[in-house]
C-alpha cells in the first residue's frame, strides 16, 4: 500500500461546492475525469492542500475518489 496521509481513507471527505456542483450537474463528466486520472497510473501526487502522496498514488486516489461512484 502507498504512503499516504493518515487521515486518507479514515474519514469520509465532504465535497466542496465546486465538487458537489460538478457531481450533481454532470456526474458522467466527473466519472470520466476520474477514469482518466486513474488511467495515468500515477506513482506520486502533489496535493494542493494536504500532504503529498509519495508512492502508489493510484491506489490512494482510487480509494479517496470511491465516493464518486
C-alpha positions, 0 to 999 in steps of 0.5 A: 500500500502507498504512503499516504496521509493518515487521515486518507481513507479514515474519514469520509471527505465532504465535497466542496461546492465546486465538487458537489456542483460538478457531481450533481450537474454532470456526474458522467463528466466527473466519472470520466475525469476520474477514469482518466486520472486513474488511467495515468497510473500515477506513482506520486501526487502533489496535493494542493492542500494536504500532504503529498502522496509519495508512492502508489498514488493510484491506489490512494486516489482510487480509494479517496475518489470511491465516493464518486461512484 
